Amino acid sequence: MTQINSAERNAEILAELRRLYPDAGPELHFTNPFETLVATMLSAQCTDKRVNLVTQKLFARYKCPKDLAAITPEELEPQIRECGLYHNKAKNIVAACRMICEKFGGEVPGDWDALNSLPGVGRKTANVVYANAFHGDAIAVDTHVFRVSNRLGLAHAKDVEKTEAQLMQAIPKAEWSRAHHYLIFHGRRVCSARAPKCAQCTLRSLCEYCAAQEAAEKKEGSAT
């Protein structure tokens, strides 16, 4: 394996991810910043497939922040129950939409800091909305991005924020948003949490996790 964290090695990893997933992109369904924000807030600890089923009905009824700002969280709860954590999600979505109406003229703000100031919107959600709705450069670190990037060695961190900071150093800024999707696709299709398909992975020779696994197997073999 080449030197850990070398620019050449990182570039090789990105090139292979780009080759593997040329069409990688959001799997949530949305058509505008409002839908992007709501869908992303609903996606916490929920599958994109489930969110898409819920938002198909939700967005037919609520077209803009003003529509959701006009109802109570209790009214929204039964409409998003299938996404889980519906009590907090309803409270945050309604509060965010009210703040958008009161402070940002009824339009989801395209500024990262403004997005991050909305109720229920943390760094990950702000990054997703900023990147996908406003074409900004951002890396949203979800469980897949965290796991895959640290296994590959693009990052060496034990928490999400440090992983994000390290990925911003390891990946060219122009590729931040695309790399986010590459890593998610790889995490869902190959590098799963419990049973990664290392034997089938074309990144095996560049992966620190694979190298560590192979070293452990050799050590175990030599001890028997």
C-alpha positions as CSV (number, residue, x, y, z in Angstrom):
1,M,0.0,0.0,0.0
2,T,1.2,3.5,-0.8
3,Q,1.9,6.1,1.9
4,I,-1.2,6.7,4.1
5,N,-3.1,9.9,3.3
6,S,-0.8,10.7,0.3
7,A,-2.4,12.9,-2.3
8,E,-1.7,10.2,-5.0
9,R,-3.5,7.5,-3.0
10,N,-6.5,9.7,-2.3
11,A,-6.7,10.6,-6.0
12,E,-6.6,6.9,-6.9
13,I,-9.4,6.2,-4.5
14,L,-11.5,9.0,-5.8
15,A,-10.8,8.0,-9.4
16,E,-12.0,4.5,-8.8
17,L,-15.1,5.7,-6.9
18,R,-15.9,8.0,-9.8
19,R,-15.5,5.1,-12.2
20,L,-17.7,2.8,-10.2
21,Y,-20.5,5.3,-9.6
22,P,-20.6,7.8,-12.5
23,D,-24.3,8.5,-11.9
24,A,-24.1,8.8,-8.1
25,G,-26.5,11.4,-6.7
26,P,-29.3,12.0,-4.2
27,E,-31.7,9.1,-3.8
28,L,-34.2,11.3,-2.0
29,H,-36.8,12.8,-4.3
30,F,-37.1,16.6,-4.4
31,T,-37.5,19.4,-6.9
32,N,-36.7,22.6,-5.0
33,P,-34.9,23.8,-1.9
34,F,-38.0,23.5,0.3
35,E,-38.5,19.9,-0.7
36,T,-34.8,19.2,-0.3
37,L,-34.8,20.6,3.3
38,V,-37.9,18.7,4.4
39,A,-36.9,15.4,2.8
40,T,-33.5,15.6,4.4
41,M,-34.9,16.4,7.8
42,L,-37.2,13.4,7.5
43,S,-34.4,11.1,6.4
44,A,-32.7,11.0,9.9
45,Q,-32.6,7.3,10.9
46,C,-35.0,6.4,8.0
47,T,-34.4,4.9,4.6
48,D,-34.6,7.1,1.5
49,K,-37.2,4.8,0.1
50,R,-39.5,5.3,3.0
51,V,-39.0,9.1,3.0
52,N,-39.9,9.2,-0.7
53,L,-43.1,7.4,-0.1
54,V,-44.1,9.9,2.6
55,T,-43.0,13.0,0.8
56,Q,-44.8,12.0,-2.4
57,K,-48.1,12.7,-0.5
58,L,-46.7,15.5,1.7
59,F,-45.4,17.7,-1.1
60,A,-48.7,17.3,-3.0
61,R,-50.3,19.0,-0.1
62,Y,-47.6,21.4,1.1
63,K,-45.9,23.4,-1.6
64,C,-43.8,25.8,0.3
65,P,-42.5,26.8,3.8
66,K,-45.6,29.0,4.3
67,D,-47.9,26.0,4.0
68,L,-46.1,24.0,6.7
69,A,-45.6,27.1,8.9
70,A,-49.4,27.5,9.0
71,I,-50.0,24.1,10.7
72,T,-49.1,22.7,14.1
73,P,-46.6,19.9,14.7
74,E,-49.5,17.8,15.9
75,E,-51.2,18.1,12.5
76,L,-48.0,17.1,10.8
77,E,-47.1,14.1,13.0
78,P,-49.6,11.6,11.5
79,Q,-48.5,12.5,8.0
80,I,-44.8,11.7,8.7
81,R,-45.2,8.9,11.3
82,E,-43.8,6.3,8.9
83,C,-40.4,8.1,8.9
84,G,-39.9,7.5,12.6
85,L,-39.0,10.1,15.3
86,Y,-42.0,11.9,14.0
87,H,-42.7,13.9,17.1
88,N,-39.3,15.7,17.0
89,K,-39.3,15.9,13.2
90,A,-42.7,17.5,13.1
91,K,-41.7,20.0,15.7
92,N,-38.5,20.9,13.9
93,I,-39.9,21.0,10.4
94,V,-42.8,23.4,11.4
95,A,-40.4,25.5,13.5
96,A,-37.9,25.7,10.6
97,C,-40.6,26.7,8.1
98,R,-41.9,29.4,10.5
99,M,-38.4,30.8,10.9
100,I,-38.0,30.7,7.1
101,C,-41.2,32.8,6.7
102,E,-40.3,35.2,9.5
103,K,-36.6,35.7,8.9
104,F,-35.9,34.7,5.3
105,G,-38.9,36.0,3.4
106,G,-40.5,32.6,2.9
107,E,-37.6,31.2,0.9
108,V,-35.2,28.5,2.1
109,P,-31.9,30.4,2.5
110,G,-29.0,29.5,0.2
111,D,-26.4,30.6,2.7
112,W,-24.8,27.8,4.7
113,D,-24.8,29.6,8.0
114,A,-28.4,30.6,7.6
115,L,-29.3,27.0,6.8
116,N,-27.5,25.8,9.9
117,S,-29.4,28.3,12.1
118,L,-32.7,26.7,11.3
119,P,-34.4,24.5,14.1
120,G,-33.5,20.9,13.7
121,V,-30.8,21.6,11.0
122,G,-27.3,20.5,12.0
123,R,-24.2,20.4,9.9
124,K,-25.1,17.2,8.0
125,T,-28.5,18.5,6.9
126,A,-27.2,22.0,6.1
127,N,-24.4,20.4,4.0
128,V,-26.9,18.2,2.1
129,V,-29.3,21.1,1.4
130,Y,-26.4,23.5,0.5
131,A,-24.9,21.0,-1.9
132,N,-28.0,19.6,-3.6
133,A,-30.4,22.6,-3.6
134,F,-27.8,25.4,-4.1
135,H,-24.9,23.5,-5.8
136,G,-22.6,24.6,-3.0
137,D,-19.4,22.7,-2.2
138,A,-20.0,20.6,1.0
139,I,-19.4,17.2,2.4
140,A,-22.3,15.8,4.4
141,V,-21.0,13.0,6.7
142,D,-23.7,10.4,7.4
143,T,-23.1,6.9,8.7
144,H,-22.0,5.6,5.3
145,V,-19.6,8.4,4.6
146,F,-18.2,8.2,8.1
147,R,-17.7,4.4,7.8
148,V,-16.3,4.2,4.3
149,S,-14.0,7.2,4.4
150,N,-12.4,6.0,7.7
151,R,-12.1,2.4,6.4
152,L,-10.5,3.5,3.2
153,G,-8.2,5.9,5.0
154,L,-9.4,9.1,3.5
155,A,-10.0,10.1,7.1
156,H,-8.8,8.9,10.5
157,A,-11.4,10.2,12.9
158,K,-13.7,9.0,15.7
159,D,-16.4,11.6,15.2
160,V,-18.4,13.1,12.3
161,E,-17.0,16.7,12.5
162,K,-13.4,15.6,12.5
163,T,-14.1,13.2,9.6
164,E,-15.7,16.1,7.7
165,A,-12.7,18.3,8.3
166,Q,-10.3,15.7,7.2
167,L,-12.3,14.9,4.0
168,M,-12.2,18.6,3.1
169,Q,-8.5,18.3,3.2
170,A,-8.2,15.0,1.4
171,I,-10.7,15.8,-1.4
172,P,-10.5,18.7,-3.9
173,K,-13.2,21.2,-3.0
174,A,-14.8,21.0,-6.5
175,E,-15.5,17.3,-5.8
176,W,-16.8,17.5,-2.2
177,S,-20.4,17.1,-3.1
178,R,-19.9,14.3,-5.7
179,A,-17.6,12.5,-3.3
180,H,-20.3,12.5,-0.7
181,H,-22.5,10.5,-3.1
182,Y,-19.7,8.2,-4.2
183,L,-19.0,7.2,-0.6
184,I,-22.7,6.7,0.2
185,F,-23.2,4.5,-2.9
186,H,-20.1,2.4,-2.0
187,G,-21.3,2.1,1.6
188,R,-24.7,0.9,0.5
189,R,-23.5,-1.5,-2.2
190,V,-20.2,-2.8,-1.1
191,C,-18.8,-1.5,2.2
192,S,-21.6,-2.4,4.5
193,A,-21.3,-2.0,8.2
194,R,-21.5,-5.6,9.3
195,A,-20.4,-7.7,6.3
196,P,-18.4,-5.6,3.8
197,K,-17.8,-7.3,0.5
198,C,-14.0,-6.9,0.7
199,A,-13.3,-9.8,-1.7
200,Q,-15.3,-8.1,-4.4
201,C,-14.1,-4.6,-3.8
202,T,-12.0,-3.0,-6.5
203,L,-10.6,-0.6,-3.8
204,R,-9.2,-3.5,-1.8
205,S,-5.5,-2.7,-2.6
206,L,-6.0,0.9,-1.5
207,C,-8.1,0.2,1.6
208,E,-6.6,0.5,5.1
209,Y,-9.4,-1.6,6.6
210,C,-8.6,-4.5,4.1
211,A,-4.9,-4.2,4.8
212,A,-5.5,-4.5,8.5
213,Q,-7.8,-7.4,8.1
214,E,-5.2,-9.2,5.9
215,A,-2.5,-8.5,8.4
216,A,-4.6,-9.9,11.2
217,E,-5.4,-13.0,9.2
218,K,-1.6,-13.6,8.4
219,K,-0.7,-13.1,12.1
220,E,-3.4,-15.6,13.2
221,G,-2.3,-18.0,10.5
222,S,1.3,-17.9,11.6
223,A,0.4,-18.4,15.2
224,T,-1.5,-21.7,14.5
